[in-house]
Amino acid sequence: MKFVCHISINKPIEEVVKQFENPEALKQSQKDFVRIEHLSGNKREAGAKSKLVYKKFDLFETIIHNNLPEEFYAKYEHKNMTNTMRNTFVAVNAHETKMVTEIHYSELRGFVIKLFAKLFPGMFKKQVDKWLVKFKSFVEKQS
């Protein structure tokens, strides 16, 4: 399953990317996010592995490509799924940035998650849209 979400953020690209790399932004935009733990590799570089800790589960991130401020591409693994997420940032003008998030769920494991993906595929996109709106709000409140 693949989909694309995008949002315009009323801040310069440098500020958007700075907040994208800020773990506090994850706390503000993703429900139940607790912290990120670096596991191996050079931080924020291709091959680096981290654990994203949420209140009820963990996600394991492997950076595939980090060419910020233009692009961040990573794989995320959980016992029930594997997906990649590519985030690209484009300066619309000096005060506005377009953020595009491409998601590809390459593997879904377990009856329930497969059923949800089959019956309610829009639910996955809706969740990412919700995260982007919360991220936009957080970034735009920063001075």
Phi, psi and omega in degrees: 000130180231147172200165181231137175234152177209159180206149174260132182242130184276063175208155176296153184304322181300318181290320179298313181293321177303315180286329176301325180274356183271116179303334178298329178295324176295320178298325182278334186254341181238118182304135174071010175290134182252305183194169174241135180242120177288130183255314183199167180079176177281124183311133175065012177251161179307134181094342180295142179240139179220158174249124175264115185263124174247167183301325186245358181197169176239147172241143177251123183255134170237120180285127178268317183204131176230103179237043180295141023269003182275318191207145171223125185229126184213160175254141180236132182234141179216160182301335182258352183194162171227133177214161171246153178223124176247121176251125176240149183233131181230127176286114177285317174202192184294343186235010182217139181231135173263127177250126180241129180241119178253125181244137174226109174277108184269338180210129173241128183241131179107144184300313186297311182295322178294320179297314178300318180296324181286314184276326186228058183299331179294340180298323181293314179295319180301320179295316179294319176303318179298316178298318181295320178297317179293321177297314178304312181300315180299311183298316183291340177277344182284142181268000000 
